Amino acid sequence: MAPGGPWDVLVLGGGLAGLRAALEAARAGVRVLCSCRGRAGASGCSAVTTGGYAAALSPGDSPARHL
């Protein structure tokens, strides 16, 4: 167990989805441990997308603005 445990949430993977899950869990007030094989945010599938994610999430935004 990592120093400071026990943890409420264990996130396996440091890609975009894993880091987002860890962030939201921490914002919810729980203790989070994120474990990944490589460097967080710079390994796995997230690293090879090279910023290729785009989404229309707010009013006034549209998919056309991201193409």
C-alpha positions in Angstrom: 0.0 0.0 0.0 1.3 3.5 -0.8 2.2 5.9 2.0 -0.8 7.7 3.4 -3.3 4.9 2.7 -5.8 3.4 3.0 -7.4 4.8 -0.1 -11.1 5.0 -1.0 -10.6 4.7 -4.7 -8.0 2.9 -6.8 -7.7 4.1 -10.4 -5.8 1.7 -12.7 -4.3 3.6 -15.7 -2.9 7.0 -16.2 -4.4 7.9 -19.5 -7.1 10.5 -20.1 -9.9 8.4 -18.8 -8.0 7.2 -15.7 -6.8 10.7 -14.8 -10.3 12.2 -15.4 -11.8 9.5 -13.1 -9.1 10.2 -10.4 -9.8 14.0 -10.7 -13.6 13.6 -10.3 -13.2 11.2 -7.4 -10.8 13.6 -5.6 -13.3 16.4 -6.2 -16.0 14.3 -4.6 -13.8 14.2 -1.5 -12.5 10.7 -1.5 -8.8 9.6 -1.2 -7.6 8.5 -4.6 -4.6 6.4 -5.6 -3.8 6.4 -9.3 -1.5 3.6 -10.5 -0.1 3.3 -14.1 2.7 1.5 -15.8 4.1 4.5 -17.7 4.2 8.2 -17.1 0.7 9.5 -16.2 -0.9 11.2 -19.2 2.0 10.3 -21.6 1.6 6.6 -22.1 -0.9 4.1 -23.6 -3.6 5.1 -26.1 -3.9 8.6 -24.8 -0.3 9.4 -25.8 -0.8 8.3 -29.4 -3.9 10.3 -30.0 -1.7 13.5 -29.9 -4.6 15.7 -28.8 -7.1 14.3 -31.3 -10.0 14.4 -28.9 -12.7 17.1 -29.5 -16.2 17.4 -28.3 -19.0 19.9 -28.4 -20.0 20.3 -24.7 -21.3 23.7 -24.1 -24.2 25.8 -25.5 -23.1 27.6 -28.6 -20.5 25.0 -29.5 -21.0 22.5 -32.3 -19.1 19.6 -33.9 -18.5 21.8 -37.0 -16.2 24.1 -34.9 -13.9 21.1 -34.2 -13.4 20.0 -37.8 
